[in-house]
Each structure stands twice: as structure tokens, then as C-alpha cells.
Amino acid sequence: MNLSVIRTANFNAAHRLYRSDWSDEKNDSVFGLCNNPNYHGHNYHLEVKVTGAVNPETGYVLDLKDLKQYIDEEVMDAFDHKNLNLDTPEFKLINPTAEYIAAVIWKKLRKRLAPELQLYIRLYETERNIVEYDGNQAEQISW
């Protein structure tokens, strides 16, 4: 029997969307206000969904206290109250769009889970701007 468990978390982070290989005019044209050289912040809402078989001995797909620990160590400690462009190694060379943030979170959490478990990430940058990443089926992003 396969079921899903979901754990949520909230983190606050600043970022700037820009490409150093583009002109200021092109960055402004493509990224608009998100290209503010002084950065801007979001109150991100994260949903981490893990799907797999229920362990008949424990009744768990995954112990949610373990999932909380993984999220705390891989996401909260790394991204909460940080400038993603300046403070995180993951975004030194990657534009910290919501899409890439979700994919990076997936990659960081994937290594903590048993291979038979499926992992899905939903990231709310705002109430209206939401991205989902399913690295289980999609061709994974390489960086």
C-alpha cells in the first residue's frame, strides 16, 4: 500500500534575479523588479511530499520527525534568513528563481531518503506564485 506524507515549513530569504553575462538593460527587461541590485525577500512556504509503501511494523511511510530533521538541516539551516545569492553555495552560479530553489531543495532532500521513496516539492514564493518539482519523473536539472 503506497501513501504520501507531507511536511510543511516556512523560511525567509532574500535574492536577486540577474545574469552577470547580460547587460543591465536586458536583466531589467527580463527580471524587472526582481533584478533590484539591493535584493528583495520572500516568505517562502515549502511542502515536502514523500510517497512510498507503508512499513507494516511501524505504520509509517517515513517517520515525520525524521523528515522534519532533514528539512531543518538541508533547507532551514541553509536558506532561512539568508541572502541566497551571497550566503549559499548552491546559488553562487545558479540564478535563485523559485524553480531552481525548488529543484535544489529536492536534490538536497533526495539524498536523505531511501531510494524506494518518491519525493515531490511544492514551493510557494508568494500566495499566487507556486512551483512544483518532481525529480522522480522529470529529467533532472544538471548544474
C-alpha positions in Angstrom: 0.0 0.0 0.0 1.5 3.3 -1.1 0.6 6.5 0.8 2.0 10.0 1.0 3.1 12.1 4.0 3.6 15.8 3.7 5.6 18.1 5.9 5.5 21.9 5.6 8.0 24.6 6.6 8.4 28.3 6.2 11.6 30.2 5.6 12.5 33.8 4.8 15.2 34.6 2.2 16.4 37.4 0.0 17.5 37.1 -3.6 18.2 38.9 -6.8 17.4 37.6 -10.2 20.0 38.5 -12.7 22.6 37.1 -15.1 26.1 38.6 -14.9 26.6 37.8 -18.6 23.7 40.1 -19.6 23.6 43.8 -19.8 21.8 45.8 -17.1 19.1 46.7 -19.7 18.5 43.0 -20.5 18.4 42.0 -16.9 15.9 44.8 -16.2 13.8 43.8 -19.2 13.6 40.1 -18.3 13.6 40.2 -14.4 12.0 43.6 -13.7 11.7 44.4 -10.0 13.3 41.1 -9.1 16.6 42.4 -10.5 16.8 45.0 -7.7 20.6 45.3 -7.0 19.7 45.7 -3.3 17.9 42.3 -3.4 14.4 41.6 -2.2 12.9 39.0 0.1 10.1 36.4 0.2 8.4 34.4 3.0 8.6 31.0 1.3 6.2 28.2 2.2 7.5 24.8 1.4 5.6 21.5 1.1 7.6 18.3 1.1 5.7 15.2 0.0 7.1 11.7 0.3 5.3 8.8 -1.2 6.0 5.1 -0.6 4.9 1.8 0.9 3.8 1.8 4.5 6.1 -0.1 6.7 3.9 -2.8 8.3 6.0 -2.8 11.5 5.7 1.0 12.2 2.7 2.0 10.1 4.9 4.8 8.7 5.9 5.7 5.1 8.6 7.8 6.8 8.7 9.0 10.4 7.7 12.7 10.2 10.2 13.6 12.9 12.9 12.3 10.6 11.5 14.3 7.7 11.4 17.4 9.9 15.0 16.9 10.8 16.0 16.6 7.1 14.1 19.8 6.2 15.7 21.6 9.2 19.2 20.5 8.3 19.0 20.7 4.5 16.7 23.7 4.0 16.1 25.8 7.1 19.8 25.9 8.2 20.9 26.6 4.7 18.3 29.1 3.5 16.3 30.7 6.3 17.2 34.4 6.8 19.9 34.2 4.2 20.7 36.1 1.0 20.5 33.2 -1.4 22.9 34.9 -3.9 25.5 35.7 -1.3 25.2 33.3 1.5 24.5 29.9 -0.1 27.0 27.9 -2.2 24.1 26.4 -4.2 23.3 29.8 -5.8 26.7 31.1 -6.4 26.4 30.2 -10.1 22.6 29.5 -10.4 20.0 32.2 -10.6 17.9 31.7 -7.5 14.5 31.6 -9.2 11.7 29.8 -7.4 12.1 27.0 -10.0 15.7 26.5 -9.2 15.2 26.8 -5.4 12.6 24.0 -5.6 14.9 21.8 -7.6 17.8 22.5 -5.2 15.7 21.6 -2.2 14.6 18.4 -4.0 18.2 17.5 -4.7 19.3 18.2 -1.1 16.4 16.2 0.5 16.6 13.3 -2.1 20.0 12.2 -0.7 18.5 11.8 2.8 15.7 9.4 1.7 15.6 5.7 1.0 15.7 5.1 -2.8 12.3 3.5 -2.9 10.6 6.7 -1.7 9.3 9.3 -4.1 9.9 13.0 -3.3 7.9 16.0 -4.5 8.5 19.6 -3.7 5.9 22.4 -3.8 7.3 25.9 -3.1 5.2 29.0 -2.6 7.2 32.1 -3.3 4.0 34.1 -2.8 0.4 33.1 -2.3 0.0 33.4 -6.1 3.4 32.2 -7.3 3.9 28.5 -6.8 6.3 26.0 -8.3 6.4 22.2 -8.1 9.3 19.9 -8.8 9.1 16.2 -9.3 12.6 15.0 -9.9 11.3 11.4 -9.8 9.9 11.6 -13.3 11.4 14.7 -14.8 14.8 14.8 -16.4 16.8 16.2 -13.5 18.4 19.6 -13.8 22.1 19.5 -14.0 24.4 22.2 -12.8 
